Amino acid sequence: MTTGVPVMAPSSASALLASSAADRRRGIVNGLFLAVSFVAAVACVVPLAAIVAYVVIKGAAALNLSLLTQETRALGLGGGAAAAILGSLQMVFLAAVIATPIGILAAIYAVEFSERRVAGAIRFAADVMVGVPSILIGIFAFTLFVLPFHQFNAVAGSLALAIIMVPVVMRTTEESLRLVPGDLREASLALGAPVWRTALSVVLRTGLSGVLGGVMLAVARAAGETAPLIFTALGNQHVNVGNLGKPMDALPLFVFVNARQPYPVQNAQAWGAAFLLLLFVFVVNVIVRGRSLRSRAR
């Protein structure tokens, strides 16, 4: 007499057990991988958060009006970082003026005009330049722009910062231009525009948001470089505005010098200047992210 309940074959039962065991193994492996990924993410975020929190706590307490407006005084007498702030603004601005057109034009050539092998060589050279230690760039700039003139100067510091900025601008601009649809190029060429005009008026204008973001990221990186300025600009206790042929102070140099002093006043000023640098980098990154979000929305 049959009961109507299907009887599972032995082969089907073993296959079901094997499938459930495999599912359990996949679940265990997936859980372990998620746990390891979470630990790695925490290991990346926690040091950054600790550094930012420590600099904000120590630097905000040292930030005052005298730090922003007064010149550097003798050791142990306080003073301010006005010379360093103005020096950083001048040298970073000049470096951006030099590096931005070079990086953008190099990216346009790699994307629009060069062959694939040449573009690959340019891209590889830019990637190598990004990874070169900044102290080597400082020695290079010292040899070319300081030794022949027997004078530390702000122009040499700006040129060293520009060398650091060029590959960053070039790579970010290249990525932005490669995202421009090819239909826009074809439409411009079909209307009779030459290739150079298409590259400048259509491709570059379409990817302008990403280009500006790359330039600002390069500026943020250059603003925090210390080693190239030690070999070139050297530093200056007095405010130097416009005289780029003389030594000039900068915020990274100010932090480097004052952090090593045995005086609490100088140490506090170093923390205040570090907080200013951190605030500058934070503002630049917020602006870049905001522009990126607006471009995506459009």
Secondary structure by P-SEA (a helix, b strand, c coil): ccccbbbbcaaaaaaaaaaaaaaaaaaaaaaaaaaaaaaaaaaacaaaaaaaaaaaaaaaaaccccccccccccccccccaaaaaaaaaaaaaaaaaacaaaaaaaaaaacccccaaaaaaaaaaaaaaaaccaaaaaaaaaaccccccccccaaaaaaaaaaaaaaaaaaaaaaaaaaccaaaaaaaaaacccaaaaacccccccaaaaaaaaaaaaaaaaaaccccccccccccccccccccccbbbcaaaaaaaaaacccaaaaaaaaaaaaaaaaaaaaaaaaaaaaaaaaaac
